[in-house]
């Protein structure tokens, strides 16, 4: 899991602290993770845009892009084509191969 630093306005920090004290969240990390998950679950277009951007920049391959977007590989391929993103075929290195294998293992 990666670590990220964020600057949050005081009013949101106060609400987060209050929610932690009230037992809504376990801690700040839990609060941020849950809020982000809920956001991307409720905002499919943002989730897909993020996956497309990561794929386009070469940060992830098709399998992980599909997983992040919440679609299957064929739908992701079609989305990338619609967005006029050049498709890359085949993994570029061993890390990508491992990533593709792990994604395939986790397919429903």
N, CA, C and O atoms as CSV, one atom per row, in Angstrom:
chain,resi,resn,atom,element,x,y,z
A,1,UNK,N,N,0.849,-1.165,0.000
A,1,UNK,CA,C,0.000,0.000,0.000
A,1,UNK,C,C,0.896,1.230,0.000
A,1,UNK,O,O,1.891,1.283,0.724
A,2,UNK,N,N,0.546,2.200,-0.800
A,2,UNK,CA,C,1.365,3.413,-0.869
A,2,UNK,C,C,0.910,4.435,0.171
A,2,UNK,O,O,-0.178,4.334,0.738
A,3,UNK,N,N,1.757,5.398,0.398
A,3,UNK,CA,C,1.478,6.456,1.368
A,3,UNK,C,C,1.370,7.755,0.600
A,3,UNK,O,O,2.202,8.043,-0.260
A,4,UNK,N,N,0.340,8.550,0.907
A,4,UNK,CA,C,0.100,9.817,0.243
A,4,UNK,C,C,-0.115,10.901,1.290
A,4,UNK,O,O,-0.750,10.661,2.317
A,5,UNK,N,N,0.404,12.068,1.036
A,5,UNK,CA,C,0.200,13.206,1.922
A,5,UNK,C,C,-0.791,14.152,1.260
A,5,UNK,O,O,-0.716,14.403,0.057
A,6,UNK,N,N,-1.727,14.678,2.061
A,6,UNK,CA,C,-2.736,15.581,1.511
A,6,UNK,C,C,-2.920,16.777,2.424
A,6,UNK,O,O,-2.747,16.677,3.639
A,7,UNK,N,N,-3.269,17.899,1.835
A,7,UNK,CA,C,-3.643,19.086,2.589
A,7,UNK,C,C,-5.155,19.184,2.543
A,7,UNK,O,O,-5.748,19.262,1.467
A,8,UNK,N,N,-5.776,19.182,3.712
A,8,UNK,CA,C,-7.236,19.149,3.803
A,8,UNK,C,C,-7.706,20.398,4.552
A,8,UNK,O,O,-7.141,20.735,5.593
A,9,UNK,N,N,-8.721,21.086,4.047
A,9,UNK,CA,C,-9.225,22.283,4.741
A,9,UNK,C,C,-9.634,21.961,6.184
A,9,UNK,O,O,-10.036,20.840,6.496
A,10,UNK,N,N,-9.525,22.960,7.044
A,10,UNK,CA,C,-9.799,22.765,8.467
A,10,UNK,C,C,-11.193,22.212,8.742
A,10,UNK,O,O,-11.359,21.348,9.602
A,11,UNK,N,N,-12.206,22.708,8.011
A,11,UNK,CA,C,-13.560,22.232,8.292
A,11,UNK,C,C,-13.708,20.737,7.975
A,11,UNK,O,O,-14.397,20.020,8.700
A,12,UNK,N,N,-13.072,20.268,6.908
A,12,UNK,CA,C,-13.132,18.848,6.587
A,12,UNK,C,C,-12.317,18.015,7.572
A,12,UNK,O,O,-12.696,16.895,7.915
A,13,UNK,N,N,-11.192,18.577,8.025
A,13,UNK,CA,C,-10.392,17.885,9.039
A,13,UNK,C,C,-11.198,17.746,10.329
A,13,UNK,O,O,-11.183,16.689,10.960
A,14,UNK,N,N,-11.903,18.813,10.722
A,14,UNK,CA,C,-12.737,18.765,11.924
A,14,UNK,C,C,-13.834,17.701,11.788
A,14,UNK,O,O,-14.076,16.931,12.717
A,15,UNK,N,N,-14.485,17.666,10.637
A,15,UNK,CA,C,-15.523,16.656,10.414
A,15,UNK,C,C,-14.952,15.250,10.466
A,15,UNK,O,O,-15.557,14.346,11.042
A,16,UNK,N,N,-13.780,15.068,9.861
A,16,UNK,CA,C,-13.156,13.760,9.875
A,16,UNK,C,C,-12.815,13.351,11.309
A,16,UNK,O,O,-13.095,12.222,11.713
A,17,UNK,N,N,-12.220,14.251,12.072
A,17,UNK,CA,C,-11.882,13.955,13.472
A,17,UNK,C,C,-13.133,13.620,14.271
A,17,UNK,O,O,-13.131,12.681,15.067
A,18,UNK,N,N,-14.195,14.379,14.063
A,18,UNK,CA,C,-15.445,14.112,14.766
A,18,UNK,C,C,-16.024,12.753,14.394
A,18,UNK,O,O,-16.543,12.033,15.247
A,19,UNK,N,N,-15.931,12.414,13.121
A,19,UNK,CA,C,-16.441,11.118,12.666
A,19,UNK,C,C,-15.621,9.970,13.256
A,19,UNK,O,O,-16.166,8.910,13.565
A,20,UNK,N,N,-14.332,10.176,13.410
A,20,UNK,CA,C,-13.474,9.152,14.025
A,20,UNK,C,C,-13.872,8.974,15.493
A,20,UNK,O,O,-14.018,7.849,15.971
A,21,UNK,N,N,-14.044,10.082,16.195
A,21,UNK,CA,C,-14.446,10.016,17.606
A,21,UNK,C,C,-15.816,9.379,17.773
A,21,UNK,O,O,-16.080,8.708,18.770
A,22,UNK,N,N,-16.689,9.593,16.787
A,22,UNK,CA,C,-18.046,9.028,16.849
A,22,UNK,C,C,-18.070,7.560,16.423
A,22,UNK,O,O,-19.107,6.903,16.510
A,23,UNK,N,N,-16.944,7.057,15.970
A,23,UNK,CA,C,-16.876,5.657,15.564
A,23,UNK,C,C,-17.276,5.398,14.126
A,23,UNK,O,O,-17.415,4.243,13.724
A,24,UNK,N,N,-17.465,6.456,13.339
A,24,UNK,CA,C,-17.815,6.299,11.925
A,24,UNK,C,C,-16.638,5.701,11.160
A,24,UNK,O,O,-16.812,4.833,10.305
A,25,UNK,N,N,-15.438,6.180,11.483
A,25,UNK,CA,C,-14.202,5.691,10.876
A,25,UNK,C,C,-13.261,5.243,11.983
A,25,UNK,O,O,-13.337,5.731,13.110
A,26,UNK,N,N,-12.373,4.311,11.655
A,26,UNK,CA,C,-11.383,3.846,12.638
A,26,UNK,C,C,-10.291,4.888,12.866
A,26,UNK,O,O,-9.862,5.118,13.997
A,27,UNK,N,N,-9.850,5.511,11.779
A,27,UNK,CA,C,-8.771,6.494,11.845
A,27,UNK,C,C,-8.784,7.315,10.557
A,27,UNK,O,O,-9.645,7.112,9.701
A,28,UNK,N,N,-7.841,8.236,10.417
A,28,UNK,CA,C,-7.819,9.106,9.237
A,28,UNK,C,C,-7.630,8.313,7.947
A,28,UNK,O,O,-8.284,8.592,6.942
A,29,UNK,N,N,-6.740,7.330,7.974
A,29,UNK,CA,C,-6.512,6.524,6.771
A,29,UNK,C,C,-7.779,5.791,6.355
A,29,UNK,O,O,-8.114,5.740,5.171
A,30,UNK,N,N,-8.485,5.223,7.332
A,30,UNK,CA,C,-9.736,4.521,7.046
A,30,UNK,C,C,-10.750,5.487,6.436
A,30,UNK,O,O,-11.441,5.145,5.477
A,31,UNK,N,N,-10.836,6.692,6.994
A,31,UNK,CA,C,-11.781,7.691,6.479
A,31,UNK,C,C,-11.488,8.032,5.021
A,31,UNK,O,O,-12.391,8.043,4.185
A,32,UNK,N,N,-10.239,8.304,4.729
A,32,UNK,CA,C,-9.868,8.692,3.363
A,32,UNK,C,C,-10.080,7.545,2.398
A,32,UNK,O,O,-10.608,7.754,1.306
A,33,UNK,N,N,-9.677,6.324,2.774
A,33,UNK,CA,C,-9.888,5.155,1.903
A,33,UNK,C,C,-11.367,4.951,1.602
A,33,UNK,O,O,-11.751,4.751,0.450
A,34,UNK,N,N,-12.194,5.002,2.644
A,34,UNK,CA,C,-13.623,4.751,2.440
A,34,UNK,C,C,-14.282,5.827,1.588
A,34,UNK,O,O,-15.110,5.523,0.730
A,35,UNK,N,N,-13.919,7.078,1.821
A,35,UNK,CA,C,-14.499,8.171,1.034
A,35,UNK,C,C,-14.092,8.052,-0.435
A,35,UNK,O,O,-14.920,8.243,-1.325
A,36,UNK,N,N,-12.829,7.739,-0.689
A,36,UNK,CA,C,-12.380,7.577,-2.073
A,36,UNK,C,C,-13.064,6.385,-2.748
A,36,UNK,O,O,-13.497,6.481,-3.897
A,37,UNK,N,N,-13.161,5.253,-2.023
A,37,UNK,CA,C,-13.848,4.084,-2.601
A,37,UNK,C,C,-15.292,4.421,-2.964
A,37,UNK,O,O,-15.758,4.109,-4.060
A,38,UNK,N,N,-15.991,5.062,-2.030
A,38,UNK,CA,C,-17.388,5.431,-2.287
A,38,UNK,C,C,-17.495,6.380,-3.483
A,38,UNK,O,O,-18.393,6.239,-4.312
A,39,UNK,N,N,-16.584,7.337,-3.567
A,39,UNK,CA,C,-16.609,8.285,-4.679
A,39,UNK,C,C,-16.493,7.547,-6.013
A,39,UNK,O,O,-17.293,7.764,-6.923
A,40,UNK,N,N,-15.493,6.677,-6.120
A,40,UNK,CA,C,-15.283,5.987,-7.385
A,40,UNK,C,C,-16.370,4.950,-7.672
A,40,UNK,O,O,-16.646,4.665,-8.837
A,41,UNK,N,N,-16.988,4.383,-6.644
A,41,UNK,CA,C,-18.111,3.478,-6.860
A,41,UNK,C,C,-19.317,4.231,-7.419
A,41,UNK,O,O,-20.042,3.718,-8.272
A,42,UNK,N,N,-19.523,5.454,-6.926
A,42,UNK,CA,C,-20.670,6.261,-7.338
A,42,UNK,C,C,-20.426,7.049,-8.626
A,42,UNK,O,O,-21.377,7.505,-9.260
A,43,UNK,N,N,-19.178,7.209,-9.012
A,43,UNK,CA,C,-18.842,8.024,-10.183
A,43,UNK,C,C,-18.081,7.197,-11.207
A,43,UNK,O,O,-16.858,7.281,-11.320
A,44,UNK,N,N,-18.835,6.399,-11.946
A,44,UNK,CA,C,-18.252,5.489,-12.928
A,44,UNK,C,C,-17.397,6.231,-13.952
A,44,UNK,O,O,-16.327,5.750,-14.327
A,45,UNK,N,N,-17.849,7.382,-14.402
A,45,UNK,CA,C,-17.090,8.122,-15.421
A,45,UNK,C,C,-15.724,8.560,-14.898
A,45,UNK,O,O,-14.743,8.543,-15.641
A,46,UNK,N,N,-15.653,8.947,-13.637
A,46,UNK,CA,C,-14.367,9.342,-13.052
A,46,UNK,C,C,-13.454,8.127,-12.924
A,46,UNK,O,O,-12.252,8.220,-13.176
A,47,UNK,N,N,-14.023,6.989,-12.532
A,47,UNK,CA,C,-13.238,5.757,-12.400
A,47,UNK,C,C,-12.671,5.344,-13.752
A,47,UNK,O,O,-11.501,4.972,-13.849
A,48,UNK,N,N,-13.491,5.407,-14.788
A,48,UNK,CA,C,-13.040,5.042,-16.130
A,48,UNK,C,C,-12.004,6.041,-16.638
A,48,UNK,O,O,-11.001,5.642,-17.231
A,49,UNK,N,N,-12.235,7.329,-16.413
A,49,UNK,CA,C,-11.276,8.352,-16.849
A,49,UNK,C,C,-9.915,8.139,-16.188
A,49,UNK,O,O,-8.878,8.302,-16.831
A,50,UNK,N,N,-9.919,7.778,-14.912
A,50,UNK,CA,C,-8.662,7.530,-14.208
A,50,UNK,C,C,-7.941,6.334,-14.809
A,50,UNK,O,O,-6.729,6.379,-15.023
A,51,UNK,N,N,-8.677,5.268,-15.082
A,51,UNK,CA,C,-8.071,4.067,-15.666
A,51,UNK,C,C,-7.522,4.358,-17.060
A,51,UNK,O,O,-6.430,3.906,-17.404
A,52,UNK,N,N,-8.268,5.105,-17.858
A,52,UNK,CA,C,-7.808,5.469,-19.206
A,52,UNK,C,C,-6.526,6.285,-19.116
A,52,UNK,O,O,-5.579,6.042,-19.863
A,53,UNK,N,N,-6.495,7.241,-18.215
A,53,UNK,CA,C,-5.315,8.094,-18.064
A,53,UNK,C,C,-4.085,7.281,-17.669
A,53,UNK,O,O,-3.005,7.476,-18.227
A,54,UNK,N,N,-4.244,6.376,-16.714
A,54,UNK,CA,C,-3.118,5.541,-16.285
A,54,UNK,C,C,-2.636,4.638,-17.418
A,54,UNK,O,O,-1.433,4.447,-17.597
A,55,UNK,N,N,-3.579,4.084,-18.183
A,55,UNK,CA,C,-3.203,3.235,-19.317
A,55,UNK,C,C,-2.482,4.065,-20.377
A,55,UNK,O,O,-1.438,3.661,-20.890
A,56,UNK,N,N,-3.040,5.213,-20.696
A,56,UNK,CA,C,-2.473,6.066,-21.743
A,56,UNK,C,C,-1.048,6.501,-21.394
A,56,UNK,O,O,-0.195,6.609,-22.275
A,57,UNK,N,N,-0.798,6.749,-20.115
A,57,UNK,CA,C,0.532,7.166,-19.675
A,57,UNK,C,C,1.504,5.997,-19.546
A,57,UNK,O,O,2.684,6.196,-19.258
A,58,UNK,N,N,1.005,4.766,-19.761
A,58,UNK,CA,C,1.861,3.591,-19.695
A,58,UNK,C,C,2.114,3.089,-18.282
A,58,UNK,O,O,2.986,2.246,-18.072
A,59,UNK,N,N,1.361,3.599,-17.312
A,59,UNK,CA,C,1.545,3.187,-15.925
A,59,UNK,C,C,0.954,1.806,-15.636
A,59,UNK,O,O,1.422,1.094,-14.747
A,60,UNK,N,N,-0.077,1.436,-16.396
A,60,UNK,CA,C,-0.723,0.131,-16.223
A,60,UNK,C,C,-1.033,-0.467,-17.583
A,60,UNK,O,O,-1.048,0.233,-18.596
A,61,UNK,N,N,-1.278,-1.758,-17.594
A,61,UNK,CA,C,-1.631,-2.455,-18.827
A,61,UNK,C,C,-3.150,-2.626,-18.900
A,61,UNK,O,O,-3.880,-2.153,-18.030
A,62,UNK,N,N,-3.603,-3.294,-19.928
A,62,UNK,CA,C,-5.034,-3.427,-20.178
A,62,UNK,C,C,-5.770,-4.114,-19.028
A,62,UNK,O,O,-6.831,-3.648,-18.611
A,63,UNK,N,N,-5.223,-5.211,-18.514
A,63,UNK,CA,C,-5.898,-5.940,-17.436
A,63,UNK,C,C,-6.137,-5.086,-16.202
A,63,UNK,O,O,-7.275,-4.986,-15.743
A,64,UNK,N,N,-5.099,-4.469,-15.654
A,64,UNK,CA,C,-5.313,-3.597,-14.498
A,64,UNK,C,C,-6.210,-2.397,-14.815
A,64,UNK,O,O,-6.967,-1.953,-13.952
A,65,UNK,N,N,-6.136,-1.872,-16.033
A,65,UNK,CA,C,-7.016,-0.761,-16.415
A,65,UNK,C,C,-8.477,-1.212,-16.358
A,65,UNK,O,O,-9.339,-0.491,-15.855
A,66,UNK,N,N,-8.741,-2.398,-16.873
A,66,UNK,CA,C,-10.104,-2.940,-16.841
A,66,UNK,C,C,-10.575,-3.125,-15.404
A,66,UNK,O,O,-11.708,-2.781,-15.068
A,67,UNK,N,N,-9.699,-3.671,-14.551
A,67,UNK,CA,C,-10.054,-3.892,-13.147
A,67,UNK,C,C,-10.377,-2.564,-12.464
A,67,UNK,O,O,-11.388,-2.454,-11.770
A,68,UNK,N,N,-9.528,-1.562,-12.655
A,68,UNK,CA,C,-9.768,-0.261,-12.036
A,68,UNK,C,C,-11.047,0.391,-12.565
A,68,UNK,O,O,-11.771,1.041,-11.810
A,69,UNK,N,N,-11.323,0.221,-13.849
A,69,UNK,CA,C,-12.506,0.821,-14.460
A,69,UNK,C,C,-13.781,0.063,-14.096
A,69,UNK,O,O,-14.885,0.587,-14.246
A,70,UNK,N,N,-13.625,-1.174,-13.618
A,70,UNK,CA,C,-14.796,-1.969,-13.263
A,70,UNK,C,C,-15.486,-2.590,-14.455
A,70,UNK,O,O,-16.697,-2.811,-14.443
A,71,UNK,N,N,-14.697,-2.874,-15.499
A,71,UNK,CA,C,-15.240,-3.493,-16.716
A,71,UNK,C,C,-14.352,-4.676,-17.087
A,71,UNK,O,O,-13.286,-4.869,-16.504
A,72,UNK,N,N,-14.803,-5.467,-18.065
A,72,UNK,CA,C,-13.938,-6.563,-18.514
A,72,UNK,C,C,-12.944,-6.031,-19.540
A,72,UNK,O,O,-13.047,-4.892,-19.995
A,73,UNK,N,N,-11.987,-6.871,-19.891
A,73,UNK,CA,C,-10.903,-6.445,-20.794
A,73,UNK,C,C,-11.423,-6.007,-22.167
A,73,UNK,O,O,-10.892,-5.072,-22.767
A,74,UNK,N,N,-12.458,-6.684,-22.657
A,74,UNK,CA,C,-12.990,-6.343,-23.974
A,74,UNK,C,C,-13.685,-4.985,-23.936
A,74,UNK,O,O,-13.565,-4.194,-24.871
A,75,UNK,N,N,-14.409,-4.721,-22.856
A,75,UNK,CA,C,-15.047,-3.414,-22.711
A,75,UNK,C,C,-13.994,-2.318,-22.560
A,75,UNK,O,O,-14.142,-1.225,-23.107
A,76,UNK,N,N,-12.932,-2.620,-21.814
A,76,UNK,CA,C,-11.869,-1.629,-21.637
A,76,UNK,C,C,-11.194,-1.326,-22.960
A,76,UNK,O,O,-10.893,-0.171,-23.261
A,77,UNK,N,N,-10.956,-2.356,-23.746
A,77,UNK,CA,C,-10.354,-2.156,-25.074
A,77,UNK,C,C,-11.235,-1.223,-25.898
A,77,UNK,O,O,-10.735,-0.315,-26.563
A,78,UNK,N,N,-12.563,-1.453,-25.851
A,78,UNK,CA,C,-13.485,-0.605,-26.615
A,78,UNK,C,C,-13.488,0.827,-26.098
A,78,UNK,O,O,-13.545,1.774,-26.881
A,79,UNK,N,N,-13.426,0.985,-24.771
A,79,UNK,CA,C,-13.379,2.329,-24.176
A,79,UNK,C,C,-12.120,3.057,-24.631
A,79,UNK,O,O,-12.175,4.232,-24.992
A,80,UNK,N,N,-10.994,2.364,-24.616
A,80,UNK,CA,C,-9.736,2.986,-25.045
A,80,UNK,C,C,-9.807,3.402,-26.509
A,80,UNK,O,O,-9.335,4.476,-26.882
A,81,UNK,N,N,-10.388,2.562,-27.319
A,81,UNK,CA,C,-10.540,2.921,-28.739
A,81,UNK,C,C,-11.433,4.153,-28.894
A,81,UNK,O,O,-11.124,5.053,-29.675
A,82,UNK,N,N,-12.539,4.190,-28.149
A,82,UNK,CA,C,-13.446,5.346,-28.207
A,82,UNK,C,C,-12.725,6.630,-27.789
A,82,UNK,O,O,-12.987,7.706,-28.327
A,83,UNK,N,N,-11.817,6.498,-26.826
A,83,UNK,CA,C,-11.048,7.648,-26.346
A,83,UNK,C,C,-9.829,7.939,-27.229
A,83,UNK,O,O,-9.037,8.839,-26.948
A,84,UNK,N,N,-9.700,7.151,-28.305
A,84,UNK,CA,C,-8.601,7.284,-29.254
A,84,UNK,C,C,-7.229,7.116,-28.603
A,84,UNK,O,O,-6.270,7.814,-28.932
A,85,UNK,N,N,-7.168,6.164,-27.667
A,85,UNK,CA,C,-5.915,5.823,-27.000
A,85,UNK,C,C,-5.311,4.644,-27.743
A,85,UNK,O,O,-5.986,3.646,-27.998
A,86,UNK,N,N,-4.045,4.763,-28.087
A,86,UNK,CA,C,-3.361,3.693,-28.809
A,86,UNK,C,C,-3.240,2.469,-27.905
A,86,UNK,O,O,-2.747,2.555,-26.780
A,87,UNK,N,N,-3.696,1.335,-28.416
A,87,UNK,CA,C,-3.626,0.090,-27.659
A,87,UNK,C,C,-2.222,-0.489,-27.728
A,87,UNK,O,O,-1.580,-0.471,-28.778
A,88,UNK,N,N,-1.761,-0.995,-26.611
A,88,UNK,CA,C,-0.475,-1.686,-26.536
A,88,UNK,C,C,-0.783,-3.168,-26.377
A,88,UNK,O,O,-1.584,-3.555,-25.527
A,89,UNK,N,N,-0.156,-3.980,-27.184
A,89,UNK,CA,C,-0.399,-5.419,-27.126
A,89,UNK,C,C,0.806,-6.128,-26.547
A,89,UNK,O,O,1.939,-5.914,-26.977
A,90,UNK,N,N,0.548,-6.965,-25.577
A,90,UNK,CA,C,1.605,-7.735,-24.941
A,90,UNK,C,C,2.309,-6.938,-23.869
A,90,UNK,O,O,2.503,-5.731,-24.011
A,91,UNK,N,N,2.691,-7.602,-22.800
A,91,UNK,CA,C,3.404,-6.931,-21.724
A,91,UNK,C,C,4.785,-6.466,-22.163
A,91,UNK,O,O,5.439,-7.107,-22.986
A,92,UNK,N,N,5.214,-5.350,-21.605
A,92,UNK,CA,C,6.489,-4.763,-21.993
A,92,UNK,C,C,7.661,-5.262,-21.156
A,92,UNK,O,O,8.809,-5.187,-21.593
A,93,UNK,N,N,7.383,-5.772,-19.952
A,93,UNK,CA,C,8.451,-6.265,-19.088
A,93,UNK,C,C,7.890,-7.316,-18.135
A,93,UNK,O,O,6.688,-7.581,-18.141
A,94,UNK,N,N,8.755,-7.918,-17.314
A,94,UNK,CA,C,8.325,-8.994,-16.422
A,94,UNK,C,C,7.335,-8.506,-15.365
A,94,UNK,O,O,6.439,-9.253,-14.970
A,95,UNK,N,N,7.483,-7.277,-14.907
A,95,UNK,CA,C,6.529,-6.739,-13.933
A,95,UNK,C,C,5.130,-6.678,-14.545
A,95,UNK,O,O,4.139,-6.976,-13.879
A,96,UNK,N,N,5.062,-6.293,-15.809
A,96,UNK,CA,C,3.779,-6.249,-16.495
A,96,UNK,C,C,3.203,-7.647,-16.691
A,96,UNK,O,O,1.991,-7.840,-16.598
A,97,UNK,N,N,4.062,-8.611,-16.961
A,97,UNK,CA,C,3.616,-9.995,-17.109
A,97,UNK,C,C,3.000,-10.461,-15.792
A,97,UNK,O,O,1.909,-11.031,-15.785
A,98,UNK,N,N,3.686,-10.226,-14.689
A,98,UNK,CA,C,3.167,-10.630,-13.373
A,98,UNK,C,C,1.846,-9.928,-13.071
A,98,UNK,O,O,0.922,-10.540,-12.536
A,99,UNK,N,N,1.758,-8.658,-13.412
A,99,UNK,CA,C,0.545,-7.879,-13.191
A,99,UNK,C,C,-0.616,-8.461,-13.987
A,99,UNK,O,O,-1.723,-8.597,-13.466
A,100,UNK,N,N,-0.368,-8.803,-15.240
A,100,UNK,CA,C,-1.404,-9.393,-16.092
A,100,UNK,C,C,-1.848,-10.753,-15.547
A,100,UNK,O,O,-3.041,-11.055,-15.546
A,101,UNK,N,N,-0.909,-11.569,-15.086
A,101,UNK,CA,C,-1.241,-12.881,-14.529
A,101,UNK,C,C,-2.098,-12.716,-13.278
A,101,UNK,O,O,-3.098,-13.415,-13.114
A,102,UNK,N,N,-1.712,-11.796,-12.397
A,102,UNK,CA,C,-2.474,-11.566,-11.168
A,102,UNK,C,C,-3.885,-11.075,-11.490
A,102,UNK,O,O,-4.849,-11.511,-10.861
A,103,UNK,N,N,-4.012,-10.184,-12.451
A,103,UNK,CA,C,-5.321,-9.684,-12.847
A,103,UNK,C,C,-6.163,-10.827,-13.406
A,103,UNK,O,O,-7.343,-10.938,-13.077
A,104,UNK,N,N,-5.577,-11.672,-14.242
A,104,UNK,CA,C,-6.325,-12.800,-14.807
A,104,UNK,C,C,-6.795,-13.752,-13.723
A,104,UNK,O,O,-7.896,-14.294,-13.813
A,105,UNK,N,N,-5.987,-13.961,-12.712
A,105,UNK,CA,C,-6.367,-14.850,-11.607
A,105,UNK,C,C,-7.558,-14.291,-10.822
A,105,UNK,O,O,-8.345,-15.051,-10.258
A,106,UNK,N,N,-7.686,-12.980,-10.790
A,106,UNK,CA,C,-8.747,-12.354,-9.999
A,106,UNK,C,C,-10.016,-12.070,-10.789
A,106,UNK,O,O,-10.951,-11.480,-10.249
A,107,UNK,N,N,-10.071,-12.474,-12.053
A,107,UNK,CA,C,-11.272,-12.256,-12.846
A,107,UNK,C,C,-12.399,-13.118,-12.323
A,107,UNK,O,O,-12.182,-14.245,-11.878
A,108,UNK,N,N,-13.600,-12.580,-12.379
A,108,UNK,CA,C,-14.766,-13.344,-11.897
A,108,UNK,C,C,-15.212,-14.348,-12.914
A,108,UNK,O,O,-16.176,-15.077,-12.681
